[in-house]
Each structure stands twice: as C-alpha cells, then as structure tokens.
Amino acid sequence: MKNIIQIIKENLKLILIVLAIGLIIGIIIGKITNQHINTSTTHVDESTHQHIDELTNQVWT
C-alpha cells in the first residue's frame, strides 16, 4: 500500500509541474493572440457586462 501512495504522490508532483508549465505557455500564447483579437472582443465584453449587470439586478431586486 505504501508503494502505491508514494507512486501517486510522485505522479502528482509531475502532474502539477506539467500543469504549471502548460499554464505559463497558455498565458504567453493568450497574450500573443489577445493582441490580434483585442479589437473584435471589446464589443462582446461590453454587451456581456451589460447582460451580467441585468442578471445581477434581477437577482438583487
């Protein structure tokens, strides 16, 4: 049993390292692509925020 738990713990460290590297790469790619998409998403963001505001107003009233 101890060996299985030890293997899982070692794999968890490896998984966390891979996820951290993936996250960093994802952020870098996201920043690069965000510069290209930035102009087209501003309208979407505004309408989404408006929609969220309407929903929160309905919830609170």
N, C-alpha and C positions, 0 to 999 in steps of 0.2 A: 504493500500500500504506500509506503513512504516514497518508493521509487517513482510511482505514478504521479504523486503530488509534486515531487521535485521536477519531473519532466514537464508537468503543466505549468509550474512556476517559471521555469526556464523559457518555455514557449511564450508565456505571457509577456515576459521582458522583450522577446524578439518581436512579438506582435505589436507591442507598444512602440518600439523603435521604428518599425515599418510604418505604423500609422503616423507617427510624428514626422518622418521623412515625407510621407505622402501628403500630409497637411501642409508642410513647408512648400513642397513642389506645387501643390494646388493653389496656394496663396500667390506664388510667383506667377503661375500661368494665369490665374484670375486677374492679377493686376495688369498683365500684358494685354489680355483680351478685353478687360474693362475699359482700357483707353480707346479701343475701337468701338465698343458697344455703347459707351457712356452717353453719347448724344441721343441715341434712339431710346434709351431706357428712362430718361428723365420724365417724359410724359407719362409713362407707365407708372413710375414711382408716385407721381403726383396723384393720379387717379386712384391708385391703390391706397395711399394715405387717406384720401377723401373717403373711400369706401370703408376703411377701418374706423375712421372718425365717426361715420354714420352708425356703424355697428356698435361702437362703444357708447354712443349717445343713447341708442335703443336699450342697451343693457342697463345703463345707469338710471334711466328715467322710468 
